[in-house]
Amino acid sequence: MRVDIISIFPDYFAPLDLSLVGKAQSTGLLSVDVHDLRKWTSDVHRTVDDTPYGGGPGMVMRPEPWGQALDAIGPGTLVVPSPVGKPFTQADAYSLAQLDHLIFACGRYEGIDQRVIDDAAARMPVLEISLGDYVLFGGEVAVIVIMEAVTRLLPGVLGNASSLDEESHSAGLLEAPVYTKPASWRDRDVPDILRSGDHGRIARWRRTQSLLRTASRRPDMMASYPPDLLDKSDKAA
Ligand SMILES: N#Cc1c(-c2ccc3ccn(Cc4ccncc4)c3c2)n[nH]c1N
């Protein structure tokens, strides 16, 4: 997978060289290039913003530098983090992980001139994505989140690919609680079932915990969980 990131704060993406994203790059599963939008400005002040037509607070990102940047880097699938985007989900991460070339456009100020999105959409797929219902300063942190969610789904990145199957949001439910040694810590013991060695019972216990946790914390997920996937034993949970 090839990833290009365009931002006025390219140094923001240094963390992508750490952890598994960095490993994915070193093993050739992923190539990440970060571009400074100001590279495509032509004035002495390298201006990327201007006042909004129609008035209003703040500044808007000028279309010209973005147009030239996307002409140079595209085509690919353009991902634009935005407070008005579609909420990002694990399903979106899976979809993005199938693609060959992602281009992330990191806006700042009050956003990017709408004509940049419209112009790009005429020659490549454009996805406007929101992390959630709160307002950030810009798109950079969203790109780091999306990059982490997508990269961990690339074949070969996670040592134990089966861990993807049962983790939260992949199976449509929240995952069960996890424990490790010691068996007792501050007078709190690991549930006996997890130390029983009975993998069938352990699997049923985890399923029950997953359902209980999801019902308690995310009734919205329970409501959209396919009823036919709830078997008889679950109904007793
Ligand atoms: N993804 C995502 C986001 C953003 C976000 C993303 C890109 C930009 C570029 C500029 N801003 C600042 C801004 C723009 C418009 N209105 C208010 C503030 C951004 C916010 N905020 N909240 C999210 N979940």
The ligand as an SDF file (V2000), in Angstrom:
LIG
                    3D

 24 27  0  0  0  0  0  0  0  0999 V2000
  -11.5710   14.0900   11.1350 N   0  0  0  0  0  0  0  0  0  0  0  0
  -11.9420   14.9810   11.7730 C   0  0  0  0  0  0  0  0  0  0  0  0
  -12.3900   16.0280   12.6230 C   0  0  0  0  0  0  0  0  0  0  0  0
  -12.1180   17.3980   12.6400 C   0  0  0  0  0  0  0  0  0  0  0  0
  -11.3290   18.2320   11.6970 C   0  0  0  0  0  0  0  0  0  0  0  0
  -10.7420   17.6590   10.5660 C   0  0  0  0  0  0  0  0  0  0  0  0
  -10.0810   18.4570    9.6550 C   0  0  0  0  0  0  0  0  0  0  0  0
  -10.0080   19.8440    9.8680 C   0  0  0  0  0  0  0  0  0  0  0  0
   -9.4490   20.9070    9.1260 C   0  0  0  0  0  0  0  0  0  0  0  0
   -9.6960   22.0830    9.8450 C   0  0  0  0  0  0  0  0  0  0  0  0
  -10.3650   21.7540   10.9830 N   0  0  0  0  0  0  0  0  0  0  0  0
  -10.8020   22.7210   11.9870 C   0  0  0  0  0  0  0  0  0  0  0  0
  -12.2540   23.0860   11.7910 C   0  0  0  0  0  0  0  0  0  0  0  0
  -12.8590   22.9710   10.5610 C   0  0  0  0  0  0  0  0  0  0  0  0
  -14.2040   23.3320   10.4260 C   0  0  0  0  0  0  0  0  0  0  0  0
  -14.9010   23.8050   11.4820 N   0  0  0  0  0  0  0  0  0  0  0  0
  -14.3020   23.9130   12.6790 C   0  0  0  0  0  0  0  0  0  0  0  0
  -12.9650   23.5710   12.8540 C   0  0  0  0  0  0  0  0  0  0  0  0
  -10.5870   20.4160   11.0160 C   0  0  0  0  0  0  0  0  0  0  0  0
  -11.2390   19.6050   11.9330 C   0  0  0  0  0  0  0  0  0  0  0  0
  -12.7580   17.9310   13.6960 N   0  0  0  0  0  0  0  0  0  0  0  0
  -13.4280   16.9550   14.3210 N   0  0  0  0  0  0  0  0  0  0  0  0
  -13.2400   15.7870   13.7070 C   0  0  0  0  0  0  0  0  0  0  0  0
  -13.7890   14.5730   14.0860 N   0  0  0  0  0  0  0  0  0  0  0  0
  1  2  3  0
  2  3  1  0
  3  4  1  0
  3 23  2  0
  4  5  1  0
  4 21  2  0
  5  6  1  0
  5 20  2  0
  6  7  2  0
  7  8  1  0
  8  9  1  0
  8 19  2  0
  9 10  2  0
 10 11  1  0
 11 12  1  0
 11 19  1  0
 12 13  1  0
 13 14  1  0
 13 18  2  0
 14 15  2  0
 15 16  1  0
 16 17  2  0
 17 18  1  0
 19 20  1  0
 21 22  1  0
 22 23  1  0
 23 24  1  0
M  END
$$$$
